[in-house]
């Protein structure tokens, strides 16, 4: 199977590409290698598989319409996993136009490519951030998520709605995956685990918002990748039980469309997460306790009952195991 994976130099995309290649798929990688964070880390991720005989790499930006049209026309992917986006919730407040170019315009170009080249299934990354002001936990795809608290979350919510419209108008099966706080080896340097690890090893204080009391469904990278690949293989159809009066946001009666949460069912308090990290590093953190930041939500908790029922998988890696794996990778990669 030929799979186009925008974002193959990214954290999740690089892991997904490796799994697809290992099972025999042809992967067309697409990444701009922008400098939002350390480009050498992105290059090191790619180096793990760029010479694989079934891997094709295209360096370009999703916001470049001509480049996206060309990759579809040249390589004719059968399925697409869009993992390219401008990430980082806080970065959006300072660089809003970058988010719209990547997450809205770039996603439109992917949808158009799927439309004009008969793609069998589009899987794309959404985020648990779409739940925003919702406090009805665990978060379920079947309940409303209409009040995002950041521009990043709003662009991802827009992706879900754009995907539904294209699924309806052009019959493109689409599956959106709401990822919950992903962590693990080869992660992003702007994320908490990376920042905390570097600061603790350097003997510097870490900034802990909400005094460390908020909870997250921390989800290990291998669990995310397993969910992505399994959903790729399960092409959605229209939901024959869907009712427009009591409409279910997770499915559709007028489009081959599906949403899934992918997150650990056991949410963990940030202070516990830090405690596990301290144990793995053998060093205590100096914590600067701060109030909750604007745009942050106090807690997240994933309801993955649909993922279990329809895809046959649930995230299983506990933070004790996942953080230990990250620390081993970090020490080896940075030689510290």
Residue pairs with C-beta under 8 A, 6 or more apart in sequence:
1 25
1 26
1 78
1 79
2 25
2 26
2 28
2 75
2 76
2 77
2 78
2 79
3 20
3 25
3 26
3 27
3 28
3 77
3 78
3 79
3 80
3 81
3 232
4 28
4 30
4 71
4 72
4 75
4 77
4 79
4 80
4 81
4 113
5 13
5 16
5 17
5 20
5 27
5 28
5 29
5 30
5 80
5 81
5 82
5 83
6 13
6 30
6 31
6 62
6 80
6 81
6 82
6 83
6 84
6 106
6 110
7 13
7 30
7 31
7 82
7 83
7 84
7 85
7 125
8 14
8 16
8 17
8 27
8 29
8 30
8 31
8 46
8 57
8 83
9 29
9 31
9 33
9 42
9 43
9 45
9 46
10 31
10 42
10 45
10 83
10 84
10 87
10 188
11 45
11 182
11 186
11 187
11 188
11 221
12 83
12 125
12 179
12 182
12 221
12 224
12 225
12 228
13 29
13 31
13 81
13 83
13 84
14 45
14 46
14 48
14 49
14 186
15 186
15 221
15 222
15 224
15 225
16 81
16 83
16 225
16 228
16 229
17 27
17 29
17 49
17 55
18 48
18 49
19 225
19 229
20 27
20 229
21 27
21 49
21 52
21 54
21 55
23 229
24 54
25 54
26 54
26 55
26 56
27 49
27 52
27 54
27 55
27 56
28 56
28 58
28 71
28 75
28 77
29 46
29 50
29 55
29 56
29 57
29 58
30 57
30 58
30 60
30 62
30 68
30 71
30 84
31 42
31 46
31 57
31 58
31 59
31 84
32 59
32 60
32 61
32 62
32 84
33 39
33 42
33 43
33 59
34 61
36 86
36 87
36 88
36 91
36 190
37 188
37 189
37 190
38 189
41 186
41 189
44 333
45 186
46 57
49 55
50 57
56 75
58 67
58 71
60 67
60 68
60 71
61 67
61 102
61 106
62 68
62 84
62 102
62 105
62 106
62 107
62 109
62 110
63 101
63 102
63 105
63 106
63 109
64 109
65 109
68 106
68 109
68 110
68 112
68 113
69 109
69 112
69 113
69 116
71 113
72 113
72 114
72 116
72 117
73 117
76 117
77 117
77 119
78 119
78 120
79 119
79 120
79 121
79 122
79 123
79 232
80 110
80 113
80 114
80 119
80 121
80 122
80 123
80 124
81 123
81 124
81 228
81 232
82 107
82 110
82 122
82 123
82 124
82 125
83 124
83 125
83 228
84 102
84 106
85 102
85 103
85 106
85 107
85 125
85 155
85 156
86 92
86 95
86 98
86 99
86 101
86 102
86 103
86 152
87 152
87 188
87 190
88 152
88 188
88 190
89 129
89 150
89 152
89 153
89 295
89 296
90 293
90 295
91 98
91 152
91 190
92 99
92 150
92 151
92 152
92 155
93 150
93 151
93 295
96 151
99 151
99 152
99 155
100 155
103 152
103 155
103 156
103 158
103 159
104 155
104 158
104 159
104 162
107 124
107 159
107 162
108 162
110 122
110 124
111 122
111 162
111 163
111 166
111 172
113 119
114 122
114 166
114 172
115 166
115 170
115 172
119 172
120 173
120 235
121 173
121 174
121 175
121 232
121 235
121 236
122 163
122 172
122 173
122 174
122 175
123 174
123 175
123 176
123 177
123 228
123 231
123 232
124 159
124 163
124 174
124 175
124 176
124 177
125 156
125 176
125 177
125 179
126 156
126 157
126 159
126 160
126 176
126 177
126 178
126 179
126 259
127 152
127 153
127 156
127 178
127 179
128 139
128 178
128 179
128 180
128 181
128 217
128 261
128 263
128 300
128 302
129 148
129 149
129 150
129 152
129 153
129 156
129 297
130 145
130 148
130 153
130 156
130 157
130 160
130 178
131 139
131 145
131 178
131 297
131 300
132 145
132 147
132 148
132 149
132 150
132 153
132 297
133 147
133 149
133 297
134 143
134 144
134 145
134 147
135 298
135 299
136 143
137 299
137 300
137 301
138 265
138 301
138 302
138 303
139 145
139 178
139 261
139 300
139 301
139 302
139 303
140 250
140 261
140 303
141 178
141 249
141 250
141 259
141 260
141 261
141 303
141 306
142 248
142 249
142 250
142 306
143 249
144 249
145 157
145 249
148 154
148 156
148 157
149 295
149 296
149 297
150 295
159 176
160 176
160 259
163 174
163 176
163 257
164 174
164 252
164 255
164 257
166 172
166 174
167 173
167 174
167 252
167 255
167 256
167 257
168 252
168 254
168 255
168 257
171 256
172 256
173 235
173 236
173 237
173 256
173 257
174 236
174 255
174 256
174 257
174 258
175 231
175 232
175 234
175 236
175 257
175 258
175 259
175 260
176 258
176 259
176 260
177 227
177 228
177 231
177 259
177 260
177 261
177 262
178 259
178 260
178 261
178 262
178 263
179 219
179 224
179 262
179 263
180 216
180 217
180 218
180 219
180 261
180 262
180 263
180 264
180 300
180 302
181 216
181 217
181 218
181 219
181 263
181 300
182 219
182 220
182 221
182 224
183 191
183 193
183 218
183 219
183 220
183 221
183 322
183 323
183 326
184 220
184 221
184 222
184 322
184 325
184 326
184 329
185 221
185 325
185 326
185 328
185 329
185 330
186 221
186 329
187 193
187 194
187 221
187 326
188 194
189 195
189 198
192 270
192 273
193 273
193 277
193 323
193 326
194 330
195 206
196 206
196 274
196 277
196 285
197 277
197 281
197 326
197 327
197 330
199 205
199 206
199 285
200 206
200 277
200 278
200 281
200 283
200 284
200 285
200 286
201 281
201 283
201 336
203 286
204 286
205 285
205 286
205 287
205 288
206 274
206 285
206 286
206 287
206 288
207 288
207 290
208 270
208 271
208 274
208 287
208 288
208 289
208 290
209 290
209 291
209 292
209 293
209 296
210 270
210 290
210 291
210 292
210 293
210 296
210 298
211 289
211 290
211 291
212 269
212 270
212 271
212 274
212 287
212 289
213 269
213 270
213 271
213 298
214 269
214 270
214 292
214 296
214 297
214 298
214 299
215 267
215 268
215 269
215 270
215 298
215 299
215 300
215 301
216 267
216 268
216 270
216 273
216 299
216 300
217 263
217 264
217 265
217 266
217 267
217 268
217 300
217 301
217 302
218 264
218 267
218 268
218 273
218 319
218 322
219 262
219 263
219 264
219 302
219 315
220 264
220 315
220 317
220 321
220 322
220 325
221 322
222 317
223 262
223 264
223 315
223 316
223 317
224 262
224 315
226 313
227 260
227 262
227 307
227 311
227 313
227 315
228 262
230 311
230 312
230 313
231 258
231 260
231 311
234 310
234 311
235 256
236 251
236 256
236 257
236 258
237 256
238 252
238 253
238 254
238 255
238 256
238 257
239 248
239 251
239 252
239 253
240 253
241 253
242 248
242 251
242 252
242 253
242 254
243 253
244 253
249 259
250 258
250 259
250 260
250 306
251 257
251 258
251 259
260 304
260 306
260 307
260 310
260 311
261 302
261 303
261 304
261 306
261 307
262 302
262 304
262 307
262 315
263 300
263 301
263 302
263 304
263 315
264 302
264 315
264 317
265 301
265 302
265 303
265 304
265 314
265 315
266 318
267 299
267 300
267 301
267 302
268 319
272 319
273 319
273 323
274 285
274 287
276 319
276 320
276 323
276 324
277 285
277 323
277 327
278 284
278 285
280 323
280 324
280 327
281 327
292 298
302 315
304 314
304 315
307 313
307 314
308 314
330 336
